[in-house]
Amino acid sequence: MELKKEFKILAWIIAVFAFAFFLPIENVRFNTAIAATLDLVKWYAREHVVLCLLPAFFIAGVISVFVSQGSILKYFGANAKKWLAYTVAAVSGTILAVCSCTILPLFSSIHKRGAGLGPAIAFLYSGPAINILAIVLTARILGFEMGVARTIGAVAFSIVIGSIMAIIYRKEEKVKKEEQMNIIPPPEKRPMWQTALHFFTLVLILVFANWGKPASGDTQSAWYFIWAYKWYITSFFGLFLVYSLIFILKLKWQYVVLAAAAVAVAGMVSPNPLVPMVVGVAAMSIITLLDKRDEDNKQWTLSTWDFAKQILPLLAMGVVIAGFLLGSTHDNTAMAGVIPNEWIAALVGGNSIFSNLFASVVGAFMYFATLTEVPILQGLLASGMGKGPALALLLAGPSLSLPNMLVIRGIIGTQKTAVYVTLVIIMATITGLIYGSIL
């Protein structure tokens, strides 16, 4: 045993030495991939973690602590009416407007609270796929037909994939159904409308804080108007959050007002919107953790922290790997990874089974922030990408990513994750093939 341990140490030393010895730092492609990785990590940290993930973690905490188990079981549980469960799950994305990573803490929360596998998977897929902002942008930039096809495909995918997952794992679902029949949910602690107000206030802050910039030259649309005033709108819903913290969660009003004042000062002092957001998150965390009136307020922040601990390390690992392999593409930046972009563009031309399958696989593993898939596809279409593979990438890409898969695996296991990813890729491939043949 001692000798085996020493050989293991020797193997690690040799592996690290070989990695350092053969590091191809003189290779241009390798250096570009390293630069792309660092660029993507930096952009992700600046643009995505604070404005997207932190609010999403708190929303997941609301579901975990304030939304009663009875409500989760009523709408998503194994005994819930199937038409109701899948309908709620399938249209959730139009409200949330989140990406493949931001949906993860919400999915984890409803799964832990007893949601059936089928509705939970439908929710997981639909959250990023039926993002109303992305669908409108798709229709405006890539064409009305593509926007309609994406909408229909995304809604159908969420229901079909969720249903297939429920059928495949029907034995587990049957056990869950029997267990939930014996659960007697505790009485609601507060009226449902109060919890809903608190929940949707946080959702609206998330949506408007991440409202995307309209297409170049668009200065007249409602989209542009909202984008131009999005921080005023976000601040307006911040006032609703102040109301909710005082009158719904019953936190001391002096502390809440002081926290709101700190956020306001941070917003006036710093032109960077991340600063008041960080101040707001920190202040809300402190006043809820120190609250002694209601233990749920403290548990809300502790639950939020649990989601952050579980998800952030895996996301970071996934972003690094995705950046190194596939490069960094955001805003007006385009940096190649070790896999050249020209190879990808060349492989997705036409409307063959291979081109649609390849587009689905690349889309599934590549990371797309909310709305960025549209300008990326615009460039690929201009380079000769077929419309079928374009739709396949739209249906597989926004809902999946390598970071997303790593986290899902930690929630539902390797086998279920593999089945889910495979179903998304197969359905995206078939749909793209049909769409491309029609057009």
Secondary structure, 3 states (H helix, E strand, C coil): CHHHHHHHHHHHHHHHHHHHHCCCCCCHHHHHHHHHHHHHHHHHHHHHHHHHHHHHHHHHHHHHHCCCHHHHHHHHECCCCHHHHHHHHHHHHHHHCCCCCCHHHHHHHHHHCCECHHHHHHHHHHHHHCCHHHHHHHHHHHCHHHHHHHHHHHHHHHHHHHHHHHHHCHHHHHHHHHHHHCCCCCCCCCCHHHHHHHHHHHHHHHHHHCCCCCCCCCCCCHHHHHHHCHHHHHHHHHHHHHHHHHHHCCCCHHHHHHHHHHHHHHHHHCCCCHHHHHHHHHHHHHHHHCCCCCHHHHHHHHHHHHHHHHHHHHHHHHHHHHHHHHCEEECCEEECCCCCHHHHHHHCECCCHHHHHHHHHHHHHCCCCCCCHHHHHHHHHHCCECHHHHHHHHHHCCCCCHHHHHHHHHHHCHHHHHHHHHHHHHHHHHHHHHHHHHC
